[in-house]
Amino acid sequence: MNATEPRRRWWPRSVRARTALAAASAAAVILVGIGWWLHHDGYRQGTQIAEGQAEQQLWALVDQLNGGVVPARRSTALPYEVVATGRRTAVAYGGGMDAFDPGTRHVLPAPSEAREPGSLTILPLRMPVRDSDSRDRFDMAGRTYMVMFADISADELSSDKAAALGVAADAHLRVYVVVLPNTAEAIAKTTDLLLLRAGLVSLVLIAAVTYFAVRIALRPVEAIRVLTASVTASHPRERVTVPATGHEITALATTINTTLQRLDNAAAQQRRFVADAAHELRSPLTTLLASLEVALAYPERTDWPAAATTAARQTRRLQALTEDLLLLARLDTRTPTADPETVDLTALASQLTEQYPRTERPLTLTCDSTAPAHAHGNLDEYERLLRNLIDNAARHAAHRIQITIRNQDDWVVLTVHDDGPGVPAEDAERIFERFVRLDDARSRDHGGTGLGLAIARDLAHRHRGTLTLTPRTLGACFQLRLPRAPTPAGK
């Protein structure tokens, strides 16, 4: 079983569902973070409100005690207790402390040492467990609460007030108010419920909106897919509709149309190349077959040496054309140059100049160079490139061919200039196309196959260089520019 199959069972396949799930997941993470922050912030604010209420009640009790008045048991909302040194029972209590029966013994501890009157202290205290089965309304028994208290010194009161409170004249009183977390917990609970409901609704809405938004956005892509599926390599004439919105789909449609146009051009070029190759192969085959059929039909009147010469010439032409076609097919595959080496173009051009076969016409072939010119590449391919340029110049030159090689900054510039009739400006690029001959009146036996310059340019591009026809007042001048390589060590 494929290891990815369990994952595919629950993971949605469509882009719409995946995007909706991703958006909902991201929103869930954000909402959880916001909910956590709101929960803690709400609880903190609720705690501050509870502490404010407790402090307000505490000072109200202190004012009553300073006036010699014993607070009523049900006059406050929060649990409180007033204890004093030298007294076992509480001076006053209420707000829920009744369940602990402080009338028998005070619940909260009496002050062990006097604190400065008017100072406020807050600290956690654990409520004792009740002996009775009575239940207080806040269920405080056995739980720890924050308790706020302030001290009162009885010696600062008059004897009548101290007597009214039921404490000795030298006693110290402590007023306790329990800070209940009910307010904070209620706020946090309400906030949590609201956030949970709002979060679930938000996640559903976000997932739905994302799903339908992506579905609408992908409609042009689906149209492009359907139209592209109908395109074939032999007839890539279909084009997708480019939306006028200017977004990424427009760029996708434009790119696909450009790709289809290149495919169309490549298919047309391939058909043209096959037709031209068939035509070029048919010409020597026809000549060869005709000469052989005539020789076989009239053997007694046939000049067999001449017939064999004609057959050999046409066979060599077929061989050269076949080799050129195979080389072009290899160059079209864009395979990188195997084991590139450093080639001295100056030495190569000089060698070709010296070894070039003499033609029937008087022709002067010279090479002008001031220094070695090195370039990375394949020696055989460079030799084929230069030989094609020289062969082309030899077919059109009147008396002279000049090869010039110079090092210019990071480039090696090689030119092949002949004194022939030249090339019209409008045909400066067309001559590099395959099977193109400008002089139709020239004999095909001496005019080449029309592939030499095309092969030369492809070889130049293969070595990251350029081959162009530069304007000249006399003849044709081909300029080859190649990246310059460092001089090898020891040379």
Disulfide bonds with the S-S distance in Angstrom:
none
